[in-house]
Amino acid sequence: MARVPCLRGMFDDPASLPTIGFTGRAANTWDLERDDGGLKHSALVSTLFSLVLESDGAGDRLPWASTNSLLEGVRQLRPQYGNRENDAGDVFLFLLGVLNITGDKSKPLVLGETTLARLAADQENRIKQGLLLKPLEEEVEEQLCGFLETGNDSTITDLFGIQVVRESVCRVDDCISPFSRSWEVSLCLLLSWPRDENRKIIKQVCGVPELLRQWQTELFAGLGSNDDDALGLQGRECGADLDHPRRRLAERKITRTPKVLAMRVERAMGEIGEIKGDLLDREDVIKNPLHLEEYLDLHQFCAFQLPSEQAYGDSGIHRKLLTMYRIAAVIQWQGRHYKTFARVPD
């Protein structure tokens, strides 16, 4: 964090984290139930800020005691973290979440419907009435504002927030409302390795663009053959007509790119975020080499046309987006240790 310039700017300006007053907290209720008054969050953020400043004179590594003080603050909020911590990427994302909570400027939520709930209900009603969804470009800002108002209006969201829209299409050609759409804003892209028809990891070297191309198209869980349709249990229902065959796949498009792009690559079989225990003790560790280039261009994942755009025409959203990134830091697992590599200033 201390070596990424625009992120370091946040630590050099404590005013960027203006509050610990917990205002728009719907998205973070689970955390706050364990921290009455926000004292643990405040202490952890203070420790993190101190370590960033300490790292300026610490050379290539911090003393063990300093690192342990940070992990102790993390364990106050997540007791399961210990010396056999699951994944350094998991802790990194947790720290981003804490900084988001402490830096949120959203207003307190009031009783009634949130923007996100209203938008979801509007889409459901349009589909049931046989209407097409609203053009993509009309929803981008509404969806982002809805996300910010639920406890995410922070410097962290501004720096890391990546907005993704996902669409699937009814498999009946003359469906009166064929498109289904969902939105997500996250602080990190979670990437998985290619799998074969039996959902086993394919042993091969991949680059980040290849993993992103796989991420772009999602086969709904459990689908592998046409026999699944006979079960009537797999895929996603058509909102316009439940008698239509279930949707088999969805496609993703990036509609907001962040200033700092964070990505996490799957390291063990199973769902990302469920890695437990030391990786060296697991039999299902993924040892595929990841090929990293100095630069990454997200243009193709922003300019990609979703099914609704093929009907409405190109939304043009990608023309406003930053798409070129230069690698700034890498967290790498080696044996029983994680090592971090960061670019030095040019």
ABEGO torsion letter per residue (X at the ends): XAABAAAAAAAABAAABABAAGBBAAAAAAAAAABBGGAAAAAAAAAAAAAAAAAAAAEABBBAAAAAAAAAAAAAABAABBAABABAAAAAAAAAAAAAAAABABBBBBBEBBAAAAAAAAAAAAAAAGBBBBBAAAAAAAAAAAAAAAGABBAAAAAABBBBBBBBBBABAABABABBBBBBBBABBBBBBBBBAAGBBBBBBBBAAAAAAAAABBBBBGBABAAAAAAGABEBBBAABAABBBBABBBBBBABBBABBBBBBBABBEBBGABBEBAAABAABBABBBBBBABBBAAAAAABBBAAAAAAEBAGAAAABBABBBBABBBBBBEABBBBBBBBBX
